[in-house]
Amino acid sequence: MGTDLGSFMSSFERRIVETVKKQVQPIYEQCIKDATEITFNDLEKYAKMVFTQAIDRFYSSYSPGYYGRTESLYDIFEIERGAGSITIGFHPENMSSSEGSLGSAGLYEQTFKRGWHGGAGSGPDHPAPGAPFWRTPYGVYKHWGRSAAVSTPPYEEISRRIEEYSRTVMQSRFNSTLQKLWAERISSIQLRF
């Protein structure tokens, strides 16, 4: 058998509780909104840093000798913000590809997701169809050269680091920010009855 605390309160006491709820609730909701915004700003900065580091590392791991680099991987990163949400995405259509290449979607898959530095995976007399090989000489492409260089795919590194940050840092950052905002704002509440 439970006891309802409200049954013991006078109408005046119930009015006090309702007044406190009405005055405190909007302040707390604004604290949540502001803590979310601050946390998302931190995530956005971190994600941009991780993306740039991964692309820098990918590009610096190989100096092209068999193809012209456009460095368009830098152009595929995008963050979209919504009401209470943030989405980190990659847009292959922003990549530039050379004539006769895989196109932006194929280039995205081969470089960003698989870590290959140039090369073609098919063509007449390809030595290992499916595995990217360079064609030589550069600009003429008459002969198959050696297997294209491969590095850690930027997609792998970026996904792993952002997922880890989200799992280990974001919740803690949100909670501490919310507590700080609430402590700052609670003292300014002036209850009116």
Contacts in CASP RR format, 6 or more apart in sequence:
PFRMAT RR
TARGET T0000
AUTHOR 0000-0000-0000
METHOD contacts of the structure
MODEL  1
MGTDLGSFMSSFERRIVETVKKQVQPIYEQCIKDATEITFNDLEKYAKMV
FTQAIDRFYSSYSPGYYGRTESLYDIFEIERGAGSITIGFHPENMSSSEG
SLGSAGLYEQTFKRGWHGGAGSGPDHPAPGAPFWRTPYGVYKHWGRSAAV
STPPYEEISRRIEEYSRTVMQSRFNSTLQKLWAERISSIQLRF
6 14 0 8 1.000
9 17 0 8 1.000
15 193 0 8 1.000
16 193 0 8 1.000
19 191 0 8 1.000
19 192 0 8 1.000
19 193 0 8 1.000
20 191 0 8 1.000
23 189 0 8 1.000
23 191 0 8 1.000
23 192 0 8 1.000
24 189 0 8 1.000
27 185 0 8 1.000
27 186 0 8 1.000
27 189 0 8 1.000
28 182 0 8 1.000
30 185 0 8 1.000
31 178 0 8 1.000
31 181 0 8 1.000
31 182 0 8 1.000
31 185 0 8 1.000
32 178 0 8 1.000
34 177 0 8 1.000
34 181 0 8 1.000
35 174 0 8 1.000
35 177 0 8 1.000
35 178 0 8 1.000
35 181 0 8 1.000
36 84 0 8 1.000
36 174 0 8 1.000
38 173 0 8 1.000
38 177 0 8 1.000
39 170 0 8 1.000
39 173 0 8 1.000
39 174 0 8 1.000
39 177 0 8 1.000
40 81 0 8 1.000
40 84 0 8 1.000
40 86 0 8 1.000
42 170 0 8 1.000
42 173 0 8 1.000
43 86 0 8 1.000
43 162 0 8 1.000
43 165 0 8 1.000
43 166 0 8 1.000
43 170 0 8 1.000
44 79 0 8 1.000
44 81 0 8 1.000
44 86 0 8 1.000
46 162 0 8 1.000
46 165 0 8 1.000
47 79 0 8 1.000
47 88 0 8 1.000
47 158 0 8 1.000
47 162 0 8 1.000
48 77 0 8 1.000
48 79 0 8 1.000
50 157 0 8 1.000
50 158 0 8 1.000
50 161 0 8 1.000
50 162 0 8 1.000
50 165 0 8 1.000
51 77 0 8 1.000
51 154 0 8 1.000
51 158 0 8 1.000
52 74 0 8 1.000
54 154 0 8 1.000
54 157 0 8 1.000
54 158 0 8 1.000
54 161 0 8 1.000
55 73 0 8 1.000
55 74 0 8 1.000
55 154 0 8 1.000
57 151 0 8 1.000
57 152 0 8 1.000
57 154 0 8 1.000
57 157 0 8 1.000
58 73 0 8 1.000
58 111 0 8 1.000
58 115 0 8 1.000
58 151 0 8 1.000
58 152 0 8 1.000
58 153 0 8 1.000
58 154 0 8 1.000
59 69 0 8 1.000
59 71 0 8 1.000
59 73 0 8 1.000
61 117 0 8 1.000
61 149 0 8 1.000
61 151 0 8 1.000
61 152 0 8 1.000
62 117 0 8 1.000
62 149 0 8 1.000
62 151 0 8 1.000
64 117 0 8 1.000
64 118 0 8 1.000
65 138 0 8 1.000
66 118 0 8 1.000
66 119 0 8 1.000
66 134 0 8 1.000
66 135 0 8 1.000
66 136 0 8 1.000
66 138 0 8 1.000
66 145 0 8 1.000
66 148 0 8 1.000
67 98 0 8 1.000
67 117 0 8 1.000
67 118 0 8 1.000
67 119 0 8 1.000
67 134 0 8 1.000
67 138 0 8 1.000
68 98 0 8 1.000
68 138 0 8 1.000
70 95 0 8 1.000
70 96 0 8 1.000
70 97 0 8 1.000
70 98 0 8 1.000
72 94 0 8 1.000
72 95 0 8 1.000
72 96 0 8 1.000
73 95 0 8 1.000
73 111 0 8 1.000
73 112 0 8 1.000
73 154 0 8 1.000
75 94 0 8 1.000
75 95 0 8 1.000
75 96 0 8 1.000
76 90 0 8 1.000
76 91 0 8 1.000
76 92 0 8 1.000
76 94 0 8 1.000
76 95 0 8 1.000
76 108 0 8 1.000
76 112 0 8 1.000
77 88 0 8 1.000
77 89 0 8 1.000
77 90 0 8 1.000
78 88 0 8 1.000
78 89 0 8 1.000
78 90 0 8 1.000
78 91 0 8 1.000
79 86 0 8 1.000
79 87 0 8 1.000
79 88 0 8 1.000
79 89 0 8 1.000
80 86 0 8 1.000
80 87 0 8 1.000
80 89 0 8 1.000
81 87 0 8 1.000
88 162 0 8 1.000
90 108 0 8 1.000
90 112 0 8 1.000
90 155 0 8 1.000
92 104 0 8 1.000
92 105 0 8 1.000
92 106 0 8 1.000
92 107 0 8 1.000
92 108 0 8 1.000
92 109 0 8 1.000
92 112 0 8 1.000
93 104 0 8 1.000
93 105 0 8 1.000
94 104 0 8 1.000
95 103 0 8 1.000
95 104 0 8 1.000
95 107 0 8 1.000
95 108 0 8 1.000
96 104 0 8 1.000
97 103 0 8 1.000
97 104 0 8 1.000
97 106 0 8 1.000
97 107 0 8 1.000
101 107 0 8 1.000
101 120 0 8 1.000
102 109 0 8 1.000
102 110 0 8 1.000
110 116 0 8 1.000
110 118 0 8 1.000
110 119 0 8 1.000
110 132 0 8 1.000
111 117 0 8 1.000
111 118 0 8 1.000
111 154 0 8 1.000
112 153 0 8 1.000
112 154 0 8 1.000
112 155 0 8 1.000
113 153 0 8 1.000
113 155 0 8 1.000
113 156 0 8 1.000
114 150 0 8 1.000
114 153 0 8 1.000
115 150 0 8 1.000
115 151 0 8 1.000
115 152 0 8 1.000
115 153 0 8 1.000
115 154 0 8 1.000
116 132 0 8 1.000
116 148 0 8 1.000
116 149 0 8 1.000
116 150 0 8 1.000
117 148 0 8 1.000
117 149 0 8 1.000
117 150 0 8 1.000
117 151 0 8 1.000
118 132 0 8 1.000
118 134 0 8 1.000
118 148 0 8 1.000
118 149 0 8 1.000
119 132 0 8 1.000
119 133 0 8 1.000
119 134 0 8 1.000
119 135 0 8 1.000
119 148 0 8 1.000
120 126 0 8 1.000
120 132 0 8 1.000
120 133 0 8 1.000
120 134 0 8 1.000
120 135 0 8 1.000
121 129 0 8 1.000
121 130 0 8 1.000
121 131 0 8 1.000
121 132 0 8 1.000
121 133 0 8 1.000
122 129 0 8 1.000
122 130 0 8 1.000
123 129 0 8 1.000
125 144 0 8 1.000
126 133 0 8 1.000
126 144 0 8 1.000
127 133 0 8 1.000
127 144 0 8 1.000
128 147 0 8 1.000
131 147 0 8 1.000
132 147 0 8 1.000
132 148 0 8 1.000
132 150 0 8 1.000
133 144 0 8 1.000
133 145 0 8 1.000
133 146 0 8 1.000
133 147 0 8 1.000
133 148 0 8 1.000
134 144 0 8 1.000
134 145 0 8 1.000
134 146 0 8 1.000
134 147 0 8 1.000
134 148 0 8 1.000
135 141 0 8 1.000
135 142 0 8 1.000
135 143 0 8 1.000
135 144 0 8 1.000
135 145 0 8 1.000
136 142 0 8 1.000
136 143 0 8 1.000
136 144 0 8 1.000
136 145 0 8 1.000
137 143 0 8 1.000
END
